[in-house]
Amino acid sequence: MALLNWQDARHFDATQNLPCALCGKPTPMRSHDREPVHKVCAEDWCDQHPGSIRFHS
Ligand SMILES: [Zn+2]
C-alpha cells in the first residue's frame, strides 16, 4: 500500500468540506493539486493505479 505523507497543513482546508473526488463524501482533505479527496481514498486509488502520481505529494 502506498502511504502518503499528508501531515502538512497544505493538505487540510479547515474552511470548508468539499465532496471527495473518489467517494463523494465531504472532506477537508486536499491533494497537492487542491483536489478534495480523503487520504484513505487517495491511498486506495494509488494502490489501484500504480505508477500514477495523481495524489502523490
Ligand atoms: Zn473519499
N, CA, C, O and the ligand as a Tripos MOL2 file, in Angstrom:
@<TRIPOS>MOLECULE
protein
  229   227    58     0     0
PROTEIN
NO_CHARGES

@<TRIPOS>ATOM
      1 N           0.8440   -1.2040    0.0000 N.3       1 MET1
      2 CA          0.0000    0.0000    0.0000 C.3       1 MET1
      3 C           0.8750    1.2490    0.0000 C.2       1 MET1
      4 O           1.8760    1.3300    0.7120 O.2       1 MET1
      5 N           0.4740    2.2090   -0.8100 N.am      2 ALA2
      6 CA          1.1810    3.4840   -0.8400 C.3       2 ALA2
      7 C           0.7310    4.3450    0.3250 C.2       2 ALA2
      8 O          -0.4560    4.6380    0.4670 O.2       2 ALA2
      9 N           1.6650    4.7450    1.1480 N.am      3 LEU3
     10 CA          1.3370    5.6060    2.2740 C.3       3 LEU3
     11 C           1.7360    7.0410    1.9440 C.2       3 LEU3
     12 O           2.9060    7.3460    1.7120 O.2       3 LEU3
     13 N           0.7490    7.8930    1.9310 N.am      4 LEU4
     14 CA          1.0060    9.2900    1.6000 C.3       4 LEU4
     15 C           1.3400   10.0740    2.8560 C.2       4 LEU4
     16 O           0.7490    9.8550    3.9130 O.2       4 LEU4
     17 N           2.2820   10.9790    2.7330 N.am      5 ASN5
     18 CA          2.6340   11.8490    3.8480 C.3       5 ASN5
     19 C           1.8590   13.1550    3.7120 C.2       5 ASN5
     20 O           2.3020   14.1010    3.0610 O.2       5 ASN5
     21 N           0.7030   13.1760    4.3380 N.am      6 TRP6
     22 CA         -0.1650   14.3430    4.2420 C.3       6 TRP6
     23 C          -0.3000   15.0260    5.6010 C.2       6 TRP6
     24 O          -1.3770   15.5140    5.9430 O.2       6 TRP6
     25 N           0.7690   15.0640    6.3690 N.am      7 GLN7
     26 CA          0.7400   15.7470    7.6540 C.3       7 GLN7
     27 C           0.7310   17.2570    7.4570 C.2       7 GLN7
     28 O           0.2680   18.0060    8.3170 O.2       7 GLN7
     29 N           1.2480   17.6890    6.3190 N.am      8 ASP8
     30 CA          1.3710   19.1130    6.0400 C.3       8 ASP8
     31 C           0.0140   19.8040    6.0480 C.2       8 ASP8
     32 O          -0.9690   19.2490    5.5560 O.2       8 ASP8
     33 N          -0.0450   20.9980    6.5980 N.am      9 ALA9
     34 CA         -1.3000   21.7480    6.6800 C.3       9 ALA9
     35 C          -1.8330   22.1160    5.3020 C.2       9 ALA9
     36 O          -3.0170   22.4230    5.1580 O.2       9 ALA9
     37 N          -0.9770   22.0910    4.2920 N.am     10 ARG10
     38 CA         -1.4420   22.3960    2.9390 C.3      10 ARG10
     39 C          -2.4580   21.3710    2.4620 C.2      10 ARG10
     40 O          -3.2370   21.6330    1.5460 O.2      10 ARG10
     41 N          -2.4420   20.1920    3.0960 N.am     11 HIS11
     42 CA         -3.3570   19.1380    2.6930 C.3      11 HIS11
     43 C          -4.6450   19.1510    3.5000 C.2      11 HIS11
     44 O          -5.4260   18.2020    3.4490 O.2      11 HIS11
     45 N          -4.8670   20.2410    4.2540 N.am     12 PHE12
     46 CA         -6.0520   20.3150    5.0920 C.3      12 PHE12
     47 C          -6.6630   21.6980    4.9610 C.2      12 PHE12
     48 O          -6.0180   22.7000    5.2710 O.2      12 PHE12
     49 N          -7.9090   21.7540    4.5020 N.am     13 ASP13
     50 CA         -8.6170   23.0250    4.3690 C.3      13 ASP13
     51 C          -9.6520   23.1150    5.4770 C.2      13 ASP13
     52 O         -10.7170   22.5020    5.4010 O.2      13 ASP13
     53 N          -9.3250   23.8940    6.5210 N.am     14 ALA14
     54 CA        -10.2110   23.9880    7.6790 C.3      14 ALA14
     55 C         -11.4410   24.8430    7.3860 C.2      14 ALA14
     56 O         -12.3770   24.8670    8.1850 O.2      14 ALA14
     57 N         -11.4520   25.5390    6.2600 N.am     15 THR15
     58 CA        -12.5350   26.4870    5.9890 C.3      15 THR15
     59 C         -13.7630   25.8220    5.3900 C.2      15 THR15
     60 O         -14.8780   26.3220    5.5450 O.2      15 THR15
     61 N         -13.5690   24.6990    4.7070 N.am     16 GLN16
     62 CA        -14.7350   24.0860    4.0850 C.3      16 GLN16
     63 C         -14.4770   22.6140    3.7400 C.2      16 GLN16
     64 O         -13.3530   22.1960    3.4610 O.2      16 GLN16
     65 N         -15.5790   21.8530    3.7750 N.am     17 ASN17
     66 CA        -15.5640   20.4910    3.2640 C.3      17 ASN17
     67 C         -16.0590   20.5060    1.8270 C.2      17 ASN17
     68 O         -16.9930   21.2340    1.4930 O.2      17 ASN17
     69 N         -15.4320   19.7020    0.9800 N.am     18 LEU18
     70 CA        -15.8690   19.5520   -0.3970 C.3      18 LEU18
     71 C         -16.0330   18.0630   -0.6880 C.2      18 LEU18
     72 O         -15.3980   17.2330   -0.0360 O.2      18 LEU18
     73 N         -16.8720   17.7180   -1.6530 N.am     19 PRO19
     74 CA        -17.0710   16.2990   -1.9670 C.3      19 PRO19
     75 C         -15.7690   15.6510   -2.4250 C.2      19 PRO19
     76 O         -15.0740   16.1710   -3.2980 O.2      19 PRO19
     77 N         -15.4570   14.5280   -1.8320 N.am     20 CYS20
     78 CA        -14.2810   13.7610   -2.2190 C.3      20 CYS20
     79 C         -14.3750   13.3750   -3.7000 C.2      20 CYS20
     80 O         -15.4320   12.9560   -4.1720 O.2      20 CYS20
     81 N         -13.2690   13.5180   -4.4220 N.am     21 ALA21
     82 CA        -13.2500   13.2240   -5.8560 C.3      21 ALA21
     83 C         -13.4680   11.7350   -6.1150 C.2      21 ALA21
     84 O         -13.8070   11.3380   -7.2300 O.2      21 ALA21
     85 N         -13.2720   10.9150   -5.0840 N.am     22 LEU22
     86 CA        -13.3540    9.4680   -5.2970 C.3      22 LEU22
     87 C         -14.6100    8.8500   -4.7010 C.2      22 LEU22
     88 O         -15.2280    7.9930   -5.3320 O.2      22 LEU22
     89 N         -15.0040    9.2660   -3.4980 N.am     23 CYS23
     90 CA        -16.1690    8.6280   -2.8650 C.3      23 CYS23
     91 C         -17.3640    9.5740   -2.7430 C.2      23 CYS23
     92 O         -18.4740    9.1280   -2.4500 O.2      23 CYS23
     93 N         -17.1490   10.8830   -2.9660 N.am     24 GLY24
     94 CA        -18.2610   11.8250   -2.9850 C.3      24 GLY24
     95 C         -18.6960   12.3420   -1.6320 C.2      24 GLY24
     96 O         -19.5680   13.2080   -1.5580 O.2      24 GLY24
     97 N         -18.1020   11.8270   -0.5440 N.am     25 LYS25
     98 CA        -18.4500   12.3000    0.7920 C.3      25 LYS25
     99 C         -17.6090   13.5270    1.1420 C.2      25 LYS25
    100 O         -16.4790   13.6570    0.6710 O.2      25 LYS25
    101 N         -18.1490   14.4250    1.9620 N.am     26 PRO26
    102 CA        -17.4230   15.6610    2.2750 C.3      26 PRO26
    103 C         -16.0920   15.3880    2.9650 C.2      26 PRO26
    104 O         -15.9800   14.4980    3.8080 O.2      26 PRO26
    105 N         -15.0920   16.1720    2.5910 N.am     27 THR27
    106 CA        -13.7820   16.0280    3.2140 C.3      27 THR27
    107 C         -13.0640   17.3700    3.2570 C.2      27 THR27
    108 O         -13.1640   18.1540    2.3130 O.2      27 THR27
    109 N         -12.3340   17.6470    4.3500 N.am     28 PRO28
    110 CA        -11.4910   18.8450    4.3990 C.3      28 PRO28
    111 C         -10.1070   18.5840    3.8070 C.2      28 PRO28
    112 O          -9.2950   19.5030    3.6970 O.2      28 PRO28
    113 N          -9.8330   17.3220    3.4200 N.am     29 MET29
    114 CA         -8.5120   16.9890    2.9090 C.3      29 MET29
    115 C          -8.3640   17.4370    1.4470 C.2      29 MET29
    116 O          -9.3250   17.4380    0.6780 O.2      29 MET29
    117 N          -7.1290   17.8170    1.0890 N.am     30 ARG30
    118 CA         -6.8380   18.2190   -0.2890 C.3      30 ARG30
    119 C          -5.5700   17.5100   -0.7720 C.2      30 ARG30
    120 O          -4.6150   17.3030   -0.0230 O.2      30 ARG30
    121 N          -5.6050   17.1530   -2.0440 N.am     31 SER31
    122 CA         -4.3800   16.6320   -2.6360 C.3      31 SER31
    123 C          -3.4240   17.7870   -2.9220 C.2      31 SER31
    124 O          -3.7630   18.9460   -2.6870 O.2      31 SER31
    125 N          -2.2450   17.4780   -3.4220 N.am     32 HIS32
    126 CA         -1.2820   18.5350   -3.7440 C.3      32 HIS32
    127 C          -1.7900   19.4150   -4.8750 C.2      32 HIS32
    128 O          -1.3110   20.5340   -5.0540 O.2      32 HIS32
    129 N          -2.7550   18.9190   -5.6400 N.am     33 ASP33
    130 CA         -3.3780   19.7200   -6.6950 C.3      33 ASP33
    131 C          -4.6610   20.3880   -6.2180 C.2      33 ASP33
    132 O          -5.4510   20.8770   -7.0250 O.2      33 ASP33
    133 N          -4.8650   20.4060   -4.8910 N.am     34 ARG34
    134 CA         -6.0460   21.0250   -4.2800 C.3      34 ARG34
    135 C          -7.3250   20.2780   -4.6300 C.2      34 ARG34
    136 O          -8.4220   20.8290   -4.5350 O.2      34 ARG34
    137 N          -7.1780   19.0400   -5.0290 N.am     35 GLU35
    138 CA         -8.3440   18.2150   -5.3310 C.3      35 GLU35
    139 C          -8.8820   17.6510   -4.0220 C.2      35 GLU35
    140 O          -8.1240   17.0220   -3.2830 O.2      35 GLU35
    141 N         -10.1690   17.8510   -3.7020 N.am     36 PRO36
    142 CA        -10.7000   17.3090   -2.4560 C.3      36 PRO36
    143 C         -10.7330   15.7810   -2.5040 C.2      36 PRO36
    144 O         -11.3320   15.1900   -3.4030 O.2      36 PRO36
    145 N         -10.0970   15.1680   -1.5490 N.am     37 VAL37
    146 CA        -10.0540   13.7050   -1.5150 C.3      37 VAL37
    147 C          -9.6140   13.2480   -0.1350 C.2      37 VAL37
    148 O          -8.7280   13.8510    0.4710 O.2      37 VAL37
    149 N         -10.2410   12.1660    0.3700 N.am     38 HIS38
    150 CA         -9.7800   11.5890    1.6300 C.3      38 HIS38
    151 C          -8.4150   10.9460    1.4310 C.2      38 HIS38
    152 O          -8.1100   10.4180    0.3620 O.2      38 HIS38
    153 N          -7.6030   11.0010    2.4750 N.am     39 LYS39
    154 CA         -6.2920   10.3620    2.3980 C.3      39 LYS39
    155 C          -6.4470    8.8730    2.1150 C.2      39 LYS39
    156 O          -5.7180    8.3140    1.2950 O.2      39 LYS39
    157 N          -7.3960    8.2320    2.7930 N.am     40 VAL40
    158 CA         -7.5630    6.7850    2.5940 C.3      40 VAL40
    159 C          -8.0530    6.4870    1.1810 C.2      40 VAL40
    160 O          -7.6640    5.4830    0.5850 O.2      40 VAL40
    161 N          -8.9120    7.3620    0.6410 N.am     41 CYS41
    162 CA         -9.3910    7.1710   -0.7270 C.3      41 CYS41
    163 C          -8.2320    7.3100   -1.7050 C.2      41 CYS41
    164 O          -8.0990    6.5170   -2.6370 O.2      41 CYS41
    165 N          -7.3920    8.3230   -1.4900 N.am     42 ALA42
    166 CA         -6.2490    8.5350   -2.3740 C.3      42 ALA42
    167 C          -5.2930    7.3510   -2.3150 C.2      42 ALA42
    168 O          -4.7330    6.9430   -3.3330 O.2      42 ALA42
    169 N          -5.1090    6.7970   -1.1050 N.am     43 GLU43
    170 CA         -4.2020    5.6550   -0.9730 C.3      43 GLU43
    171 C          -4.7720    4.4380   -1.6950 C.2      43 GLU43
    172 O          -4.0350    3.6900   -2.3390 O.2      43 GLU43
    173 N          -6.0900    4.2410   -1.5860 N.am     44 ASP44
    174 CA         -6.7160    3.1480   -2.3260 C.3      44 ASP44
    175 C          -6.5410    3.3500   -3.8220 C.2      44 ASP44
    176 O          -6.2540    2.4090   -4.5620 O.2      44 ASP44
    177 N          -6.7210    4.6070   -4.2590 N.am     45 TRP45
    178 CA         -6.6040    4.9250   -5.6870 C.3      45 TRP45
    179 C          -5.1790    4.6470   -6.1590 C.2      45 TRP45
    180 O          -4.9750    4.1020   -7.2440 O.2      45 TRP45
    181 N          -4.1980    5.0210   -5.3450 N.am     46 CYS46
    182 CA         -2.7990    4.7830   -5.7040 C.3      46 CYS46
    183 C          -2.5310    3.2790   -5.8200 C.2      46 CYS46
    184 O          -1.7910    2.8340   -6.6970 O.2      46 CYS46
    185 N          -3.1480    2.5030   -4.9150 N.am     47 ASP47
    186 CA         -2.9730    1.0570   -4.9740 C.3      47 ASP47
    187 C          -3.5050    0.5010   -6.2900 C.2      47 ASP47
    188 O          -2.9460   -0.4340   -6.8630 O.2      47 ASP47
    189 N          -4.6060    1.1030   -6.7570 N.am     48 GLN48
    190 CA         -5.2640    0.5930   -7.9580 C.3      48 GLN48
    191 C          -4.6780    1.1830   -9.2330 C.2      48 GLN48
    192 O          -4.9660    0.7040  -10.3290 O.2      48 GLN48
    193 N          -3.8580    2.2180   -9.0950 N.am     49 HIS49
    194 CA         -3.2470    2.8630  -10.2540 C.3      49 HIS49
    195 C          -1.7420    3.0340  -10.0220 C.2      49 HIS49
    196 O          -1.2460    4.1580   -9.9520 O.2      49 HIS49
    197 N          -1.0300    1.9310   -9.9060 N.am     50 PRO50
    198 CA          0.4120    2.0300   -9.6540 C.3      50 PRO50
    199 C           1.0830    2.7840  -10.7930 C.2      50 PRO50
    200 O           0.7770    2.5610  -11.9640 O.2      50 PRO50
    201 N           1.9920    3.6690  -10.4420 N.am     51 GLY51
    202 CA          2.6780    4.4570  -11.4460 C.3      51 GLY51
    203 C           2.0910    5.8270  -11.6250 C.2      51 GLY51
    204 O           2.7420    6.7110  -12.1820 O.2      51 GLY51
    205 N           0.8600    6.0300  -11.1600 N.am     52 SER52
    206 CA          0.2520    7.3550  -11.2620 C.3      52 SER52
    207 C           0.7650    8.2550  -10.1630 C.2      52 SER52
    208 O           1.0310    7.7950   -9.0530 O.2      52 SER52
    209 N           0.9060    9.5420  -10.4620 N.am     53 ILE53
    210 CA          1.3580   10.4840   -9.4410 C.3      53 ILE53
    211 C           0.2220   11.4380   -9.0770 C.2      53 ILE53
    212 O           0.4610   12.5030   -8.5080 O.2      53 ILE53
    213 N          -1.0150   11.0570   -9.4070 N.am     54 ARG54
    214 CA         -2.1540   11.9620   -9.1930 C.3      54 ARG54
    215 C          -2.2070   12.4900   -7.7620 C.2      54 ARG54
    216 O          -2.4030   13.6860   -7.5470 O.2      54 ARG54
    217 N          -2.0360   11.6100   -6.7910 N.am     55 PHE55
    218 CA         -2.2170   12.0230   -5.4050 C.3      55 PHE55
    219 C          -0.9220   12.0070   -4.6190 C.2      55 PHE55
    220 O          -0.9340   12.1230   -3.3930 O.2      55 PHE55
    221 N           0.1930   11.8630   -5.3170 N.am     56 HIS56
    222 CA          1.4510   11.8490   -4.5810 C.3      56 HIS56
    223 C           1.8740   13.2580   -4.1980 C.2      56 HIS56
    224 O           1.6290   14.2150   -4.9320 O.2      56 HIS56
    225 N           2.4970   13.3700   -3.0640 N.am     57 SER57
    226 CA          2.9670   14.6770   -2.6100 C.3      57 SER57
    227 C           4.2240   15.0600   -3.4030 C.2      57 SER57
    228 O           4.7910   16.1300   -3.1810 O.2      57 SER57
    229 ZN        -13.2850    9.7670   -0.0720 Zn       58 ZN58
@<TRIPOS>BOND
     1     1     2 1
     2     2     3 1
     3     3     4 2
     4     3     5 am
     5     5     6 1
     6     6     7 1
     7     7     8 2
     8     7     9 am
     9     9    10 1
    10    10    11 1
    11    11    12 2
    12    11    13 am
    13    13    14 1
    14    14    15 1
    15    15    16 2
    16    15    17 am
    17    17    18 1
    18    18    19 1
    19    19    20 2
    20    19    21 am
    21    21    22 1
    22    22    23 1
    23    23    24 2
    24    23    25 am
    25    25    26 1
    26    26    27 1
    27    27    28 2
    28    27    29 am
    29    29    30 1
    30    30    31 1
    31    31    32 2
    32    31    33 am
    33    33    34 1
    34    34    35 1
    35    35    36 2
    36    35    37 am
    37    37    38 1
    38    38    39 1
    39    39    40 2
    40    39    41 am
    41    41    42 1
    42    42    43 1
    43    43    44 2
    44    43    45 am
    45    45    46 1
    46    46    47 1
    47    47    48 2
    48    47    49 am
    49    49    50 1
    50    50    51 1
    51    51    52 2
    52    51    53 am
    53    53    54 1
    54    54    55 1
    55    55    56 2
    56    55    57 am
    57    57    58 1
    58    58    59 1
    59    59    60 2
    60    59    61 am
    61    61    62 1
    62    62    63 1
    63    63    64 2
    64    63    65 am
    65    65    66 1
    66    66    67 1
    67    67    68 2
    68    67    69 am
    69    69    70 1
    70    70    71 1
    71    71    72 2
    72    71    73 am
    73    73    74 1
    74    74    75 1
    75    75    76 2
    76    75    77 am
    77    77    78 1
    78    78    79 1
    79    79    80 2
    80    79    81 am
    81    81    82 1
    82    82    83 1
    83    83    84 2
    84    83    85 am
    85    85    86 1
    86    86    87 1
    87    87    88 2
    88    87    89 am
    89    89    90 1
    90    90    91 1
    91    91    92 2
    92    91    93 am
    93    93    94 1
    94    94    95 1
    95    95    96 2
    96    95    97 am
    97    97    98 1
    98    98    99 1
    99    99   100 2
   100    99   101 am
   101   101   102 1
   102   102   103 1
   103   103   104 2
   104   103   105 am
   105   105   106 1
   106   106   107 1
   107   107   108 2
   108   107   109 am
   109   109   110 1
   110   110   111 1
   111   111   112 2
   112   111   113 am
   113   113   114 1
   114   114   115 1
   115   115   116 2
   116   115   117 am
   117   117   118 1
   118   118   119 1
   119   119   120 2
   120   119   121 am
   121   121   122 1
   122   122   123 1
   123   123   124 2
   124   123   125 am
   125   125   126 1
   126   126   127 1
   127   127   128 2
   128   127   129 am
   129   129   130 1
   130   130   131 1
   131   131   132 2
   132   131   133 am
   133   133   134 1
   134   134   135 1
   135   135   136 2
   136   135   137 am
   137   137   138 1
   138   138   139 1
   139   139   140 2
   140   139   141 am
   141   141   142 1
   142   142   143 1
   143   143   144 2
   144   143   145 am
   145   145   146 1
   146   146   147 1
   147   147   148 2
   148   147   149 am
   149   149   150 1
   150   150   151 1
   151   151   152 2
   152   151   153 am
   153   153   154 1
   154   154   155 1
   155   155   156 2
   156   155   157 am
   157   157   158 1
   158   158   159 1
   159   159   160 2
   160   159   161 am
   161   161   162 1
   162   162   163 1
   163   163   164 2
   164   163   165 am
   165   165   166 1
   166   166   167 1
   167   167   168 2
   168   167   169 am
   169   169   170 1
   170   170   171 1
   171   171   172 2
   172   171   173 am
   173   173   174 1
   174   174   175 1
   175   175   176 2
   176   175   177 am
   177   177   178 1
   178   178   179 1
   179   179   180 2
   180   179   181 am
   181   181   182 1
   182   182   183 1
   183   183   184 2
   184   183   185 am
   185   185   186 1
   186   186   187 1
   187   187   188 2
   188   187   189 am
   189   189   190 1
   190   190   191 1
   191   191   192 2
   192   191   193 am
   193   193   194 1
   194   194   195 1
   195   195   196 2
   196   195   197 am
   197   197   198 1
   198   198   199 1
   199   199   200 2
   200   199   201 am
   201   201   202 1
   202   202   203 1
   203   203   204 2
   204   203   205 am
   205   205   206 1
   206   206   207 1
   207   207   208 2
   208   207   209 am
   209   209   210 1
   210   210   211 1
   211   211   212 2
   212   211   213 am
   213   213   214 1
   214   214   215 1
   215   215   216 2
   216   215   217 am
   217   217   218 1
   218   218   219 1
   219   219   220 2
   220   219   221 am
   221   221   222 1
   222   222   223 1
   223   223   224 2
   224   223   225 am
   225   225   226 1
   226   226   227 1
   227   227   228 2
@<TRIPOS>SUBSTRUCTURE
     1 MET1         2 RESIDUE 1 A MET
     2 ALA2         6 RESIDUE 1 A ALA
     3 LEU3        10 RESIDUE 1 A LEU
     4 LEU4        14 RESIDUE 1 A LEU
     5 ASN5        18 RESIDUE 1 A ASN
     6 TRP6        22 RESIDUE 1 A TRP
     7 GLN7        26 RESIDUE 1 A GLN
     8 ASP8        30 RESIDUE 1 A ASP
     9 ALA9        34 RESIDUE 1 A ALA
    10 ARG10       38 RESIDUE 1 A ARG
    11 HIS11       42 RESIDUE 1 A HIS
    12 PHE12       46 RESIDUE 1 A PHE
    13 ASP13       50 RESIDUE 1 A ASP
    14 ALA14       54 RESIDUE 1 A ALA
    15 THR15       58 RESIDUE 1 A THR
    16 GLN16       62 RESIDUE 1 A GLN
    17 ASN17       66 RESIDUE 1 A ASN
    18 LEU18       70 RESIDUE 1 A LEU
    19 PRO19       74 RESIDUE 1 A PRO
    20 CYS20       78 RESIDUE 1 A CYS
    21 ALA21       82 RESIDUE 1 A ALA
    22 LEU22       86 RESIDUE 1 A LEU
    23 CYS23       90 RESIDUE 1 A CYS
    24 GLY24       94 RESIDUE 1 A GLY
    25 LYS25       98 RESIDUE 1 A LYS
    26 PRO26      102 RESIDUE 1 A PRO
    27 THR27      106 RESIDUE 1 A THR
    28 PRO28      110 RESIDUE 1 A PRO
    29 MET29      114 RESIDUE 1 A MET
    30 ARG30      118 RESIDUE 1 A ARG
    31 SER31      122 RESIDUE 1 A SER
    32 HIS32      126 RESIDUE 1 A HIS
    33 ASP33      130 RESIDUE 1 A ASP
    34 ARG34      134 RESIDUE 1 A ARG
    35 GLU35      138 RESIDUE 1 A GLU
    36 PRO36      142 RESIDUE 1 A PRO
    37 VAL37      146 RESIDUE 1 A VAL
    38 HIS38      150 RESIDUE 1 A HIS
    39 LYS39      154 RESIDUE 1 A LYS
    40 VAL40      158 RESIDUE 1 A VAL
    41 CYS41      162 RESIDUE 1 A CYS
    42 ALA42      166 RESIDUE 1 A ALA
    43 GLU43      170 RESIDUE 1 A GLU
    44 ASP44      174 RESIDUE 1 A ASP
    45 TRP45      178 RESIDUE 1 A TRP
    46 CYS46      182 RESIDUE 1 A CYS
    47 ASP47      186 RESIDUE 1 A ASP
    48 GLN48      190 RESIDUE 1 A GLN
    49 HIS49      194 RESIDUE 1 A HIS
    50 PRO50      198 RESIDUE 1 A PRO
    51 GLY51      202 RESIDUE 1 A GLY
    52 SER52      206 RESIDUE 1 A SER
    53 ILE53      210 RESIDUE 1 A ILE
    54 ARG54      214 RESIDUE 1 A ARG
    55 PHE55      218 RESIDUE 1 A PHE
    56 HIS56      222 RESIDUE 1 A HIS
    57 SER57      226 RESIDUE 1 A SER
    58 ZN58       229 GROUP 0 **** ****
